[in-house]
Amino acid sequence: SLMYKRGTTLNGANPTLLRAYGAYGITQSPTFSPTTLAWLERGGIIGTCHVRGGGEFGEEWHKGGQKLNKPNTWRDLIACSEYVIERKFTRKERLAIQGGSAGGITVGRALTERPDLFAAVVPAVGVLDALRAEFTPNGPPNIPEFGSVKTEDGFKGLLAMSSLHQVKDGTKYPAVLLMHGVNDPRVEVWQSAKMAARLQAATVNLNDANPVLLRLDYDAGHGVGSSRSQRNAELADIYSFLLWQFGDPAFQPK
């Protein structure tokens, strides 16, 4: 699902943000969001990729992105990204992906599988170390969705969906902004901290590296109880980060 201003010229130059989730059979439904207007008013495109693991096409669609089938989830996002480039909505230098919580698996694995495809990636409160997630207080309730390392198939599935374990040394990754509330009871903050450290350690040539930033809010958790000012500040940081990476002259360091 793509949204952009009427009259937008599809010339491959539009700043584009694709969002994806893909878990628990949850459907990404249309909602009105006035804060989205800030992106659209700058000629931007907002997209939702309805990846497998969600519920858009029923339980079969959900199971198609669950456990050992989980790679379908991030590969659907990769396919959506290739589509908007092929149809000249944007180009890879102006394409970003964003996902939160279980959507961190989706964007994290798209990042590690196709680092050449994106200018920027924003995992928010993301599940990024899937092998250790079940040992956290909120881990056991998620075993039916993702599996357990205590079984052979479970371990294989979790290793495949664990972005942390798929980072390769010497690879040039796109710019990454990892976001987390320090008091998160659902996905613990160390997941984003470990991923940030791993991506930074994988960089060989620091002079040619894209930024890897870790944004922590010490008065926030999983985002559910964040105040309006906290949500606005977070969104302003996301938009500014993306426009910086897309080369927008108004957002370059001075």
C-alpha positions in Angstrom: 0.0 0.0 0.0 1.6 3.3 -1.1 0.6 6.8 -0.2 1.8 10.0 -1.8 0.6 13.5 -2.8 -1.6 13.7 -5.9 0.6 15.0 -8.7 3.8 13.4 -7.4 6.1 12.8 -10.3 7.4 9.2 -10.3 10.9 9.9 -11.5 12.9 7.7 -9.2 13.8 10.6 -6.9 11.1 10.6 -4.2 12.2 9.9 -0.6 10.4 6.7 0.3 9.9 5.0 3.6 8.5 1.4 3.6 7.2 0.0 6.8 6.6 -3.7 7.6 5.7 -5.9 10.6 4.7 -9.5 9.8 4.0 -11.5 12.9 1.2 -12.9 15.1 -1.3 -12.7 12.2 -1.7 -9.0 12.8 -3.2 -7.0 9.9 -1.6 -3.6 9.0 -4.8 -1.6 8.6 -5.1 1.9 7.2 -5.3 4.7 9.8 -5.3 8.5 9.7 -2.0 9.9 11.0 -1.5 13.7 10.8 2.2 13.3 11.5 2.6 11.5 8.2 1.7 14.7 6.4 5.1 16.1 7.3 6.7 13.4 5.1 4.2 13.7 2.3 4.5 17.5 2.1 8.2 17.1 1.3 7.4 14.9 -1.7 7.9 11.7 0.2 6.2 8.4 -0.3 5.0 6.2 2.6 4.4 2.5 2.0 3.2 -0.5 4.0 4.5 -3.9 2.9 1.9 -6.5 3.9 4.5 -9.3 4.4 3.7 -12.9 5.2 3.4 -13.5 8.9 0.7 -10.9 9.1 -3.0 -11.5 8.8 -4.0 -9.7 5.6 -4.9 -12.9 3.7 -6.0 -15.1 6.6 -4.3 -17.7 8.7 -2.4 -19.2 5.7 -0.7 -15.9 5.2 0.2 -15.8 8.9 1.7 -19.3 8.8 3.6 -18.5 5.7 5.8 -16.2 7.7 6.0 -18.2 10.9 8.9 -20.3 12.4 10.8 -22.1 9.6 8.7 -20.1 7.1 9.9 -16.8 8.6 12.3 -16.0 5.7 9.3 -15.3 3.6 8.6 -12.3 5.8 11.8 -10.3 5.1 11.9 -11.5 1.5 8.5 -10.1 0.9 9.8 -6.8 2.2 12.8 -7.1 -0.2 10.4 -7.8 -3.0 8.3 -4.7 -2.1 11.5 -2.6 -2.1 12.6 -3.9 -5.5 9.1 -3.1 -6.8 9.2 0.6 -5.9 12.6 0.9 -7.5 11.6 -0.9 -10.7 8.5 1.2 -11.0 10.5 4.4 -10.5 8.8 5.5 -7.3 12.3 5.9 -5.9 15.8 4.6 -6.1 17.9 2.8 -3.6 19.7 6.0 -2.6 16.4 7.4 -1.4 14.8 4.2 0.1 14.5 3.4 3.8 12.7 0.6 5.7 11.3 0.7 9.2 9.9 -1.9 11.5 9.3 -2.2 15.3 9.2 -5.0 17.8 8.7 -8.3 15.9 9.0 -6.0 12.8 12.6 -5.7 13.9 13.1 -9.2 12.6 11.7 -8.2 9.2 13.8 -5.1 8.7 16.9 -6.5 10.4 17.0 -9.5 8.1 16.3 -7.4 5.0 19.2 -5.3 6.1 21.6 -8.2 6.5 20.4 -10.1 3.4 20.3 -7.1 1.0 22.5 -4.3 2.4 22.9 -3.0 -1.1 19.2 -2.2 -1.5 18.6 0.5 1.1 20.0 3.9 2.0 18.8 3.6 5.6 17.1 1.2 8.0 15.3 2.0 11.3 14.6 -0.9 13.7 12.6 0.3 16.7 12.4 -1.8 19.9 13.3 -4.6 17.6 13.8 -8.3 18.1 17.4 -8.6 16.7 18.9 -11.5 18.7 16.3 -14.1 18.2 18.4 -16.9 19.8 18.4 -15.3 23.2 14.9 -13.8 23.1 13.1 -16.7 24.7 15.2 -16.4 27.9 13.9 -13.0 28.7 10.8 -12.5 30.9 8.6 -12.0 27.9 10.2 -14.7 25.9 8.2 -17.8 26.7 4.8 -16.4 25.4 6.4 -15.8 22.0 7.6 -19.4 21.5 4.4 -20.4 19.7 5.1 -17.7 17.1 8.8 -18.0 16.6 9.9 -21.4 18.0 12.4 -22.5 20.7 16.1 -23.1 20.6 15.4 -26.3 22.6 14.2 -28.1 19.4 16.2 -28.7 16.2 13.7 -27.0 13.9 13.2 -24.2 16.4 16.9 -23.5 16.6 17.2 -23.5 12.8 14.3 -21.1 12.4 15.5 -18.7 15.2 19.1 -18.6 13.8 17.7 -17.7 10.4 15.7 -14.9 11.8 18.4 -13.5 14.1 19.8 -10.4 12.5 22.7 -10.2 15.0 24.0 -13.5 13.9 23.8 -12.7 10.2 26.0 -9.6 10.2 29.2 -10.2 8.2 32.5 -8.5 8.8 33.7 -6.3 6.0 30.3 -5.6 4.6 29.2 -2.0 3.8 25.8 -1.7 5.5 23.4 1.2 4.9 22.9 3.9 7.6 21.1 2.4 10.6 19.2 4.1 13.4 18.3 1.7 16.2 15.7 3.1 18.7 14.7 1.7 22.1 13.1 2.6 25.4 15.5 1.6 28.2 12.5 0.3 30.3 11.1 -1.9 27.6 9.4 -5.0 29.2 8.6 -6.7 25.9 11.9 -6.5 24.0 14.8 -5.7 26.2 17.1 -2.8 25.3 20.2 -5.0 25.1 18.9 -6.3 21.8 19.3 -3.0 20.1 22.6 -2.3 21.9 24.1 -5.6 20.8 23.1 -5.0 17.2 24.5 -1.5 17.2 27.8 -2.8 18.5 27.9 -5.7 16.1 27.3 -3.5 13.1 29.9 -1.0 14.2 32.4 -3.8 14.7 31.8 -5.2 11.3 32.9 -2.0 9.6 36.4 -2.2 8.2 36.9 1.2 6.6 35.6 3.8 9.0 36.1 6.6 6.5 33.7 4.9 4.1 31.2 3.7 6.6 27.6 4.8 7.0 26.5 5.9 10.5 25.2 3.4 12.9 23.3 5.2 15.7 21.6 4.0 18.9 18.8 6.3 20.1 17.8 5.5 23.7 15.0 7.0 25.7 15.5 6.5 29.4 11.9 7.4 30.2 10.3 5.1 27.7 9.5 1.4 27.3 8.0 -0.4 24.3 6.3 2.7 23.1 2.8 2.0 24.2 2.8 4.5 27.1 5.0 7.2 25.5 3.7 10.7 25.7 2.8 12.8 22.6 6.0 14.8 23.0 8.1 11.6 23.2 6.4 10.3 20.0 6.9 13.6 18.2 10.5 13.8 19.1 11.1 10.2 18.0 9.4 10.8 14.7 11.3 14.0 14.1 14.6 12.1 14.7 13.5 9.4 12.2 12.5 11.8 9.5 15.6 14.0 10.0 17.9 10.9 9.9 16.3 9.7 6.7 16.4 13.0 4.9 20.0 13.4 6.0 20.9 10.1 4.4 18.9 10.8 1.3 21.0 13.9 0.7 18.2 16.5 1.3 20.2 19.9 1.5 18.1 21.1 4.4 19.2 18.2 6.6 22.9 18.1 6.0 25.4 18.9 8.8 26.8 22.4 8.8 
